[in-house]
Amino acid sequence: MPHIDVQHVTYSLPDGRVLLDDVSFRVGDGAVAALVGANGSGKSTLMKFVSDEWQPHEGSIVCSGSVAVMPQFIGHMTNGTVRDLLLTVAPERIRKAAKEMIDTELLMMDDDNEVNSVRYAQAISDWAEVGGYDIEVVWDVCTMAAMGQEFTKVEYRDVGTLSGGEQKRLVLEALFRGPDEILLLDEPDNYLDVPGKRWLENKLRESSKTVLLISHDRELLASAATHIVAVELGAAGNTVWVHGGSFRTFHEARVDRFARLEELKLRWDEKHQQLKDLVQTLKVKATFNDGMSSRYRAACTRLEKFEKAGPPQAIPIEQNVKMRLKGGRTGKRTVVCEQLELTNLTKAFDEEIWFGERIAVLGGNGTGKSHFLRLLALGGSDPEVEHRPVGDLVIEPVKHSGSAKLGARVTPGWFAQTHVRPDLQGKTLLEILHRGDDRRDGMPQEPAARALDRYELAYASEQKFDTLSGGQQARFQILLLELSGCTLLLLDEPTDNLDLASADALQKGLDGFEGTVVAVTHDRWFADSFDRFVIFSADGTVFSSDEPVWQGRG
């Protein structure tokens, strides 16, 4: 009966602020629990506690089964081999035996003396004893499913040659087929294309394993989660509320709960005031009538007990991200592509994007979607001065033939999926806003602080960009686009790291944007808000559709 039991966990940050306050929840045998909440609210911290990587300051966590962890970095691993990648999610006994095998092999290469030979023979024996050869059989099934090749043919392949989606799929295959009974998955759907997401949803529904996952994919949450563990913001520390139903009913249940808490608080305040008024009245009467003294003392006791019991649970703090994307008028035709061919990715295609359109670019991993967006971010094939990218960001050129041209007064603003921004590295948020760039005026401290506050980043104003969480970096990139005056938004997977409230705020911000939006996305919930779809197919063809068409790489 594998389960996760979190009881009364409290944790404070190094600066003394309470991050998690008396958090308790349980994930039962075979359940799929989704941990949701604002960026920076403590979701990943809770995951580290459950995995025993960190220890809370108070409380206890019990996992009644073996635990396997998918860390968040899976998907952008660049060092090591496919074998190394699979070892990161293997049981500890396997990892230790593998390390000893590698160490002794290196010793044998330097000096194959008797001592080293004996140690190497022992390492091979230990590898067999802990199940190393058995897990290689499992890995063979995983590489065939995820990569279409046998493990022996790809085990020493450089993991950096795999796409983020391939890395994620390979690791998820290993976890679902592995021996561990409890899975902790931090953003398992990031980098997966939609067929990959649907595969993951099916695995979550079919698996008998107990799963605790963090995800911002609203469609995946609605399809696969059996209940929602919501980390809610509080002035005295964040708490947890468990919704024992689908994500599709989560928001409605949460609104109802907030209404109940507000009603309870209102009643408590009324009762509190009544008791205080009674005490004050009896105090005055007791001054003139000794017979009222006992009633006055009794009223004081009632008030003291009432206040000691305390008010009902405070209403959680609501996120209030306000994205005021502005834009501006441009020529009628924003983008014109004629016989555009992205080298080794697509066949030649024609496409026109008109002012005001909301275009979602869909397709499998590796089909050229991000390259297309990057080409537009560069200003197209032969950019005019007005079409050059905003800011100091250096964008890698895109090999292509044919042409992609931007229309009059079109200024592209690019949101990078990987959040790799060398132009922002080592700078605080206030410093970036204060300095400005070639498209964005510098801001005095007070307006800059107000802008950060609208994006709920005021508390991180003195942090350097590269120290922010993925969600915070995403919000800040969108703020820079808002301030840059761009009229063509080019968004590469903008919702990947945004929490649920920020993703909703982005959709509302795009509704009010006067300009054109082109977004690469695998977020089905987000894509539903777009007007038209440009599909990058696995066979290299590119076509337009009025309905979303979700395809894999082939």
Beta strands, then each sheet from edge to edge (+ up, - down):
strand 1: 4-12
strand 2: 18-27
strand 3: 32-37
strand 4: 58-63
strand 5: 67-70
strand 6: 182-186
strand 7: 210-214
strand 8: 227-232
strand 9: 239-243
strand 10: 333-342
strand 11: 349-354
strand 12: 358-363
strand 13: 400-406
strand 14: 412-415
strand 15: 488-492
strand 16: 516-520
strand 17: 532-536
strand 18: 542-545
sheet 1: 2+ 1- 4+
sheet 2: 5+ 6+ 7+ 3+ 8+ 9-
sheet 3: 11+ 10- 13+
sheet 4: 14+ 15+ 16+ 12+ 17+ 18-
end
